[in-house]
Every structure is written in structure tokens, then in C-alpha cells.
Amino acid sequence: LLVGLLEPLGAFPSKLSETGLYPLAPDLAKVPSMVHDYEPAWPLWSNGLQKARHVVVPEGTEVDTSDREAWGFPKGTLFFKTFSDDERPIETRVLRLGDDGWEFADYQWNDDGTDADLLDLKMGILVEVLAAGEAALHRIPNRLECRQCHEASPSVVLGFDELRLNHSVSKGSELARMFDEGVLGGTLPSDPAEVVDADPQARDV
């Protein structure tokens, strides 16, 4: 599973199903054991679409957290983010660390949610979606837009760092869980990064 994206670091497969990420699609709840879900604090708004995020590190590796402000990712690290509306998955974005840096790919799902096709990312695509009961247009970005968003940040990886994982969801602390599941190397800091403000509303903005 996911061999086509991890070893070797070859071309992205033409179908998302070839990666094995979602073996029971259109049921997206089941993923292989090597695939770890996560949820960052303060996620970006996307027209009310639901987003599922997953990270994969190659077997025998882990994210180097020794520099707490700039984590080091092993070659072959994968990030997946799948956007879904009220009825079906819309797109799955992929970020992969290759030999020459981070690479971008995007897959657009078919109408019945059984598989997704690799896009060439030359042009952005507008897709009609139904999110939270409201009709909207969702834009699948082109490659330049992917690069502009990710490379404008000190880290190409957005939303996966000590500060944004240091929060609690139904499964407990996301940061602690990533250490427990072996995605992050080292030990959980005794004083993990956090936003401090006496006003809860200001703290969450």
C-alpha cells in the first residue's frame, strides 16, 4: 500500500485508488495502518467543505522534532488532504517530499466517489458543491497556486507543527498522539507551544 508514492519516489499514479489510501472508497473512514489522521487547530475555511487530513512517513522513519520551530521530514513523507461536500469527496491534495524538495499533486473525485483522477494542475477547476446545505463553487487550484500558498510560509507543510497540533480533540491531544503513534520522533515537550491570551476569543483568532 502506498508503494507507488513512497518507494521508489516515482511518478504520481494516474488514479488515487492505485495508492491504496482509501481501500473501501467511497467509504473514506478506513485507511491503512501506516496512514495517520490528524486535525490542526485553526483550520482554514473552505466554503463549508469537510476536510480529512492524513500523514504518512516511510517505514522505519519519523519526523525529526529536535528543532521545535522547524521540524525535519524524512524523504518520502506524504500529506493528504481530502475535501468533501455533503454528498461526496471532491478532491484529494497530495504533498510529498521528494529528492528535489516538496512536490504537489491533486486528484479530482468522480461523481460516485469511488476513485479520483490525477490532474495536470495547469489550470484551476471550479466544481459545484453542496456544503452545509448550501450550493457553492469550490476551486481546485493549479500548480502555481499550490506553490504560492505553501511556499509563502516558512514551512512548506502547513498546519502540522508543534503549535497547531497542541490542542485537544475527541481523541485527546493531537501533538501527544503523533508522538505516541511514532510519527514524531523524540519526546513530547513539557512546555509545548501555545497561544496565550486572557481572552479566549482573542486566543482562538
N, C-alpha and C positions, 0 to 999 in steps of 0.2 A: 504494500500500500504506500502510495505517495513516492514510490521509487523514481517515477519519471520526473519528479521535481527535486528530489534530494540527491540521488546517486545514480548516474552522474548528473552534473548540473547541465542538462541538455536543453533542447527546445521545449517550450511550454506545449503540452499536448493540446490537440485541437478541441477535445471535449473535456469538460470538468470531470465527467464520470471516470475518465482514464486515470485520474489521480487517486481515486478511492476515498476522497474526502467525505462524501455523502453516499455510503453504500446502499441506503434504503430510500433515496430520493423518490418522491417528493417529501418524504418524512426526513426532515433535517436534524432531528433530535439525536440521532445515532451517528457518532463519528468513531474512527479507530482510537485505540487507547493511547497512541502516541500523539494525538491531537488534543490540545488543552484549550478549553474555552476560558475567556476572561472578559471582564467588564470594567472599563476605565471610569473614573469619576469625571464628571462634566463632559459627557459625550456631545458631539456636535449635532445640531438639529438637522434632519434631512426630510423635510416635508411630512413628518409624522411616520416615516417608514421605520420598521423594526430592523435592528442590526444585530447579527450574531458574529462574534469575533473569535478567532482561533489562532493559536501559535503552535508551531512545530519546530523543535530543534533536533538535528540529526542524532541518531542513537549514539550514546557514549559522550555526548557533549552537553554543555549547559551555558547559559548566559553568564558572562563574567561581570559581577556586580562590585568588583573591588573599587572601581571609581564610581561612587554613588551618583554622580551627576552625568556620567557618560558611560552607560553600560556597553560592554563589548559583546557582539553577537557572533556565534560561530558561522562559518561559511555553510550555506545550505539552510539557514534559518528561514522559515516561511511564516508569513502572516496572511490570514484570510479574513475578509470582512464581507458578509453576505447581507444584502439589503432585501427585505421582503415587505410586501404590502399586505392588505387584509386577506388576500386570496392566494398569493403565490410568491416565490422568490423572484427577484428582478435581476440582480447582478451579483457576482462574487468578484471582489477585487483581490489581487494577489500581490504581495511584496516578497521578494526573495533576494537574499544576499548571495551574489554570485562571485565569480573570480574577479570581476571588474567593478564591484560595488553593487548597490541595490538595483534590482530590476522590477519592472511593473508589468502586470498582465491583468486583463479583465475579461470575465465570461458573462455573456448575457443568456439568461434562462429562457427556455421555450415556454409556451403558454400553459402547458400542463405541469410544469415544474419537475420534469423527470431528468432533464440534463441541460447543460449550458454550453454555448459555443464560444471559443476564443475569438476576441475581437482584434482587429488590427490597430485600433486606437488612433487611426489617422484623423477621424472626425468624432466629435461628441454626438451622442444619440439621445433624443428625447423620447421618453416612454410614459404612456398614460398609466397612472397608478391610482389605487383606491386605498387611502391611508386614513385610519380612524374615521371611516365612513365618508370621507371627503375625497372627491376627484382632484387630482393634481398632476402636474408634469414633473417627472424625475429625469435629471440629466446624467447620463453615463459619460464620464469625462474622456477627453482624448489624452494621449500620452503627455503632451506638453502641460496640460492642466494637472495631471498627476504629479509631474516633476515640480511644477511651480508650488503646489501646496506642500508637498513633503520636503522639498529642498529649501524652502523658506525657513524651516525650523532648524535649530542647532542639531537635532537628531532627525534623520530621515524617517525613523519609526515614530509615529505619533500616538500618544495615549498609552504607551507601555513603558512606564518608568516608575521610580520609587514613589514620587508624589501622587501620580494618577492611579496607582494601584493600592495606595494606602487608604483604603476605605472598606467598609463592610457592606456585603450584600447578603442574600439568604444563605449563602454557603460560608459566611464568615469573611475574614479579611482576605481580599484578593491578593495582596502582597504576600501574606503568610502562606496562602495556598500555593502560590507559584514556587515558593521555596520548598514546601512540603512535597510537591509533585515533581521536583527535580528539574524544573525549567530554569530556575535561577540558582547559580552556584554561590557558595559562601554561606553566610548565616543571616537570619533576619536581624536588621539593626535594632538596637534597643531604643533608638530615638528616630524612627522613620520620619521622613519629610512630611510636613503637613502645612496647610494654610491656617494661620492663626488669626482670629478676629473675634472680638467680643460679640459682634452682631452675627448671628447665624446666617442671615440672608446675605450680608456682605461677604461672608466666608465662602458661600457657595457660588457667588457670581464669578 
